[in-house]
């Protein structure tokens, strides 16, 4: 804390010295127009005392302003209080400066000055009473006081707004995180119940297949839980998670379920929302492939979309859908949940569209901003 006070004092001394030197230069030049060449250094001590007085008072002004604002919340009364306090502080400052200038000039500097300097009208301060000095310069000092007060309140309000923006941003981020967690926890039981329902159908008909599917589900859940804290994972990790899910479904549908993957190697490390593909593929199987006697094909693709975008699509050759596409988001959980998570994570930089094929089939297309994983792409599932 002491270092901070010393730093403030040094800054005030440097700033006051610079202003005093600048004004001294202007006054010295002005004296030449009157035919009296007064050196800069004769003005400098007086002006330095003047500016240092306000500089030192400025150290205490933030505390004074904040206390007054705390005690007097009404701005009209606060302004009046500052006017009265400004008059008092200006008067004290002018009296101190008046006495200091007389002492500096007539006791220290005048005996060593030349005739030209002696004739310069600095001696007018000796002839003026303290009351006259206060009346003459009060408006100037009061203006300086109000300028300092205005700066203090501007500085405080600026930082108050900034802090409010930061807190609002943090609250929004916390809210978005809470919403993502809620959506993700909503999705995981939905998948789990559907998978267990599928497995239960084979417990009596084919116990060996049921055991195999349970083992696959166990591996998938283990891999999913290892990444449960992450909102985004690399495409490669998302595909491994999807493959574990597809092992369960292919054990059920066997040759009726055909999967084609068209993933560009360069997007393996691109980040996507965790559990993005699984509900889309699950919808394609339940509402597309399962309704066809001969099954069908699901094409999963991921590629660059321009220089800074990622395009992901899941398409099947099932019967497609009829009616308004927007109604599909009102049914079930998968599509609605996916669209909401995309909105929270990426805002307007994402899109999710659903379309029918030219003859048959159903496709979901997702565009995202391209972000690459900086580190490893997550835990690997046990084989």
N, C-alpha and C positions, 0 to 999 in steps of 0.2 A: 504494500500500500504506500510506503514511504517513497519508493521509487516512482510511483505514479504521481505523487504530489510534486516531487522534484522535477519530473518530466513536464508537468503542467506549468510549473514556475519558469522553467527554462523556455518553454514555448511562448509563454506570455512575455517574458523579457525580450526574446528574439522578435516577436511580432510588434511589441511596443517600440523597440529600438528602430525597426524598419520604418514604422509609420512616423516616428519622431524625426528620423533622418530625412525622409521624403518631404515632410512639411517644412523642416528647417531649410532644405534646399530651395523650396518655393519662396520662403520668406527672405532668404538671402538674395535671391534673384530680384524679388520685389524691392528690397532695400536699395539696390543699384539704380532703379528707376527714380528714386528720390535723391540720388547723388550721394548716398551714404553706403559705402561698401562694408556690410557687416558679415563677418565670416559665419559659415554654417555652424561651427562648433559653439558659437555664443548662443544660438537658439536651441541647440540640441538638448542641453540639460533641462531647460524649462519644459520643453515639450515632452521629454522623456518622463519627467515627474508627472506631467498631466496625464499622459497615456497610461503610465504604470498605475496611477490611482484607479482608473477604471478597469485596468487589467486585473488588479488584485481583487477589486470588488466583484468582477465577473466570475471569480472562482466560487464565490458564495451565492451568486445569483440563482443557479439551478435549484439549490436547496430552499432558498427563500421563495422562489416562484412556486415550487411544489407544495410547500407548506401553506402558502396563501391560498392556492387552489384547493387544498384539502380543507382548510378552515372556511373558505368563502366560495361555495360552489357556483353561485350566481355570477355570470360573466359581467353584468353591469356593475355590481358591487366590487368585483375583482378588478375591473378596469379602473374604477374610482380609487381603490386602495393603492393600485400601482402608481397612479398619478400623484397621490399624496406622498407615498413612500419615495417616488422618484424626485419630487421637489425637495424632500428632506435630505436624501442622499446626495443630490446635486449641490445643495447648499453647503453641506459638510465638505464635499469634495472641493468646491470653489474656495471655501475659507482656508482649507489646508494648502491648496495650491497657491493661493494669494500670499500666505505667510512664507511658504517655501520659496516662491519666486523672489520675494523681497530679500530673504536671507541669502539666496544664491547670488543675486545680482549686486546688492549693495554691500554685502559683507565679504564675498569670496571673489567674484569676477570683476567688478567695476574697478578696483584699484589697479588691475593688470590690463585693463582695456585701453584702447587708444582714444583720441579725441573724437574721431568719427563715431566710434561706438558709443561714447558717452553722450553724444548728441542725439542718438537714436531714442525714440520716445518710449523705451521700456520703463523709464522712471515714472511713467504715468500710474503704474500700479502702486507706487509709494504714496501718491497724492490721493488715490481712491480709497475710500473706506471699505471695509468688508461687505457692508450692506450694498454699496454701489457695485462692487464686483459681482455679488450674487445677482442683483437685478440685471446687470448688463449681460451676463453669460448664462443665466438660468435656463433660457429656452434651448441653448445649444447643448448644455449638459443633460437636460431632461430628454432631449431627442436621442442622445446616446444611450441613456438609461432605457428608454422604451425600445430602442433597437435591440439591446441586449435581451430584454424581456421577450420581445417578439421572437428572437432567434431561439431562446430556451424553449418556448412553447412549441415552436415549429419543430425543433429537434425531438422533443418529447412525443408530439403527435405523430411524427414520421415513424419513430421507432415503435410507437403503440400500434400503428397500422401494420407495420412490418411483422411485429410479433403476432398480431391477430391473424394475418395472412398465413404465417407459419403454423400457428395452432390449427387454423381451419384446414390447411393442407394436411396436417398430421391426422386430424379427425377424419377427413375424407379417406385418407389412406387406410386408417384403422377400420373405418366402416366398410370400405371395399374389401379389405382382407377378411373381415367377419362375414361379408356376403359370400365371398369365394369359398370360405370354409364351410358355410351352410350349404351352398350348392354342391360342393364336393361330397360332403357327408350324406347329402340327399341322394347322390348318384351311386355311391358305393353300395348301400343296402339294396337299391333297386336292381343293380347288376347281380348282387349276391343271391337275392331271392329268385331271380329268373334262372340263374345257374343251378341252384339247388332244386328248383322245380324240374329242370331238364334232367338232372341226375336221378331224381326220385323215380322217374318213369322207367329207369333201367335197373333199379335195385332188385326186382324180382325176375324180370325178363332176361337180363344179362348181367349178373353180378360182377363178372370180370370187367365188363365195360364200365360199370358204375364205379368200380374201384379205380380204374384208369382215369376216369373223368374227375373223381375226387382228388386224386394225386395232382392232376393238372390244375384244378381249382386251388389247391394248397400252394402250388408253386406261384400261381398268379397272385394270390392274396399276399404271399410273402414279399414278392417283388413290388406289389402295389404299396404295401405298408412301409417298405424301405424308402419310398419316395413320397410319403403322405404329407410331408411338410412343404414340399415344393409345389408352387402353382404352375411352374413351367418346367418341362424336361425336354431334352433333345429328341429329335425325330427318331433316332436310332433306339432310344429307350422306349419311346411310345410304341414303336413297331414290335419290340421284343415283348412288351406287355400284351399287345394285340395278338401276337403269335401264340402266347399261352392261352388266351381266350379261344382262339381258333382251334387249338388242339381239342378243347372240350367239344366245340360245335362240330368239328369234323369227325370226332368219334361218334357223334350222333347221326349226322347226315351222310358221312362217308363220301362216296363218289358223287352224290347229289350236290355237294358244296364244292365249288371250284373257285380258287382264289388266285388272282393275278396281281402282282405287285409291280408298280412302275415308279420307283423312287430314285431320283437322281442322287448319286453318291455325294455331290457337293452340298446337299441339304441335310445330311445325316446329323450334323451338329446344330441345325437350326432349332430354336426353342419353340415349342408349342404347348398349349395348356395340357396338363396331365389328364389322362382319361378322355382325350378328345375323340380318338378314333373308335374306341370300343362301343359306345352307345350308337354311333352311326352305323357300324357294321352289324350290331345287334338288330337295329331297325331293318337293315337291308335283308337280314336272314329271316326275321319274323314276318315281315310284311311283303317280302319279295320272293326269296328262294323257297321258303316253306310252303308257299301256295302253288308252286309249280310241281307237277308230278315228276318231272325229270330234273328237278332242282334248277340250278343256274349258276351264273358266274358273278363274282363281285370283283371289281377292279379298284384297287387302292393306289392312288398316285400322289406324289409330292414332288414339286419342282419349283424352280425360281419363277417369280412373276415380276419381270422387269429387274432393274438393278437392286432394288431394296425391298422386294416383296416375296412372299411365299404363297403358293397355291396348292391346296390340298383338296382332293376330291375322293368321294366314295360313291361308286355307281354300280347298280345291279341291272340285270336283264329280266326282272320280274314284271308283274302286271302294271306297275306304276301306280298313280293315284288319279282320282277324279275330283273335280270341284276346285275350290279356292285353296291355293297352296298355304295361305296364311292360317287356314283352319288346322293344318297339321301341327302347328306350334302350340295349339290349345289341347292337343291330345297327348296323354302320357307325360313322360319326364324328359326323355332323351334330347329331342330337338330344342325344346324350350329351355332346358338347363344349359345346353351348349351355347345357344345364342346369348343367354344372359351372362354366362362366364366370359364370352368373347367381348361383350360390351363393357364389362367392368375392367377387363385387362387392357383392352386396346382402344376403347372409345370409338371415334369415327374412323380409325385407321384399319378397321376390319370389315368384312362382309360375310354373310352366310346366305346363300341362295339355294333353292331346291327347284328342280325341273324334271319334267318327264322326258324320256328319250323320244327320238323321232317316230319310232314304231311302238316300242315298249320299254319298260325299265324306269328307273328312278335314280336321280343323281343329286348329291349334296356337294356344293362347291364352297370352299372357305378360303378367303384371302386374308393374310396377316402381314404385319411388318416383319421383315427378315431380321432376326436377332440370333446371334451365334453363341453357343455355350462356351464360356471361357475355360472351363475346367473339364474334368471327366464327365461323361454323359450319364452318370448314375450307377447304381448297383446293378450287378448282372444277376440274372435269375439262375438258380441252381438247375442243372440239367438232370 
